Amino acid sequence: MRDAQSRQGSTACSAIYRASRLEEGCLYYDLYQKIDDPNTLYIIDDWANQNAMDAHAKNPHVAKVMEELGSLLVFGPSISISTRVSD
């Protein structure tokens, strides 16, 4: 995000994590900010199964937040899907 718009971006991201935590199948949905670059925010989330994750991606609040963030982002979001291998 650009420096001048960081607060606006944080507000939009706060809206998505609050709404996402209420979705069925959400195990956790947390917003992080890099210590050495406060304009960089990222989300770490986990879902009960693929159906829950797919439903989240199609949820209208996700599209709304992505629209709000569009002009604030220096580059588009990066999504990485992984699976836990530890106990």
C-alpha positions as CSV (number, residue, x, y, z in Angstrom):
1,M,0.0,0.0,0.0
2,R,1.0,3.6,-0.5
3,D,2.0,5.5,2.7
4,A,-0.7,8.1,2.5
5,Q,-3.4,5.4,2.2
6,S,-2.2,3.0,4.8
7,R,-4.9,3.8,7.3
8,Q,-7.7,3.4,4.7
9,G,-6.3,0.0,3.8
10,S,-6.1,-1.1,7.4
11,T,-9.7,-0.2,7.9
12,A,-10.8,-2.2,4.8
13,C,-8.7,-5.2,5.9
14,S,-10.2,-5.0,9.4
15,A,-13.6,-5.3,7.8
16,I,-12.7,-8.4,5.9
17,Y,-11.2,-10.3,8.9
18,R,-14.1,-9.5,11.2
19,A,-16.7,-10.7,8.6
20,S,-14.6,-13.7,7.6
21,R,-14.3,-15.0,11.1
22,L,-18.1,-15.3,11.2
23,E,-18.2,-17.5,8.1
24,E,-19.0,-21.2,8.5
25,G,-15.8,-23.3,8.3
26,C,-13.4,-20.4,9.3
27,L,-10.9,-21.8,11.8
28,Y,-9.0,-18.6,12.0
29,Y,-8.5,-15.4,10.0
30,D,-5.8,-13.0,11.2
31,L,-4.4,-9.8,9.9
32,Y,-0.7,-9.0,10.3
33,Q,1.5,-6.0,9.6
34,K,5.2,-6.2,8.8
35,I,7.3,-4.6,11.6
36,D,9.9,-3.2,9.2
37,D,7.3,-2.1,6.6
38,P,4.0,-1.0,8.2
39,N,2.5,-0.4,4.8
40,T,2.6,-4.2,4.2
41,L,-0.4,-6.1,5.5
42,Y,-1.1,-9.8,5.1
43,I,-3.7,-12.3,6.2
44,I,-3.2,-15.8,7.4
45,D,-6.3,-17.9,7.5
46,D,-7.4,-21.5,7.7
47,W,-10.7,-23.2,6.7
48,A,-12.3,-26.5,7.7
49,N,-12.3,-27.8,4.1
50,Q,-12.1,-26.7,0.5
51,N,-15.8,-26.0,0.3
52,A,-15.5,-23.5,3.1
53,M,-12.6,-21.8,1.5
54,D,-14.4,-21.7,-1.9
55,A,-17.5,-20.2,-0.2
56,H,-15.3,-17.6,1.4
57,A,-13.8,-16.6,-1.9
58,K,-17.3,-16.1,-3.4
59,N,-18.6,-14.1,-0.4
60,P,-19.8,-10.6,-1.4
61,H,-17.8,-9.0,1.5
62,V,-14.5,-10.3,-0.1
63,A,-15.3,-8.7,-3.4
64,K,-16.3,-5.4,-1.7
65,V,-13.0,-5.2,0.2
66,M,-11.0,-6.1,-2.8
67,E,-12.7,-3.3,-4.7
68,E,-11.9,-0.9,-1.9
69,L,-8.3,-2.0,-1.8
70,G,-7.7,-2.0,-5.5
71,S,-6.6,1.6,-5.8
72,L,-4.5,1.4,-2.6
73,L,-2.4,-1.6,-3.6
74,V,1.1,-1.2,-5.1
75,F,0.7,-4.7,-6.5
76,G,-2.1,-7.2,-6.4
77,P,-2.7,-9.7,-3.7
78,S,-0.7,-12.9,-3.6
79,I,-2.5,-16.0,-2.5
80,S,-0.6,-19.1,-1.4
81,I,-2.5,-22.3,-0.5
82,S,-0.7,-24.7,1.8
83,T,-1.3,-27.7,4.0
84,R,0.0,-28.2,7.5
85,V,2.4,-31.0,7.8
86,S,3.2,-30.9,11.6
87,D,1.1,-32.3,14.4
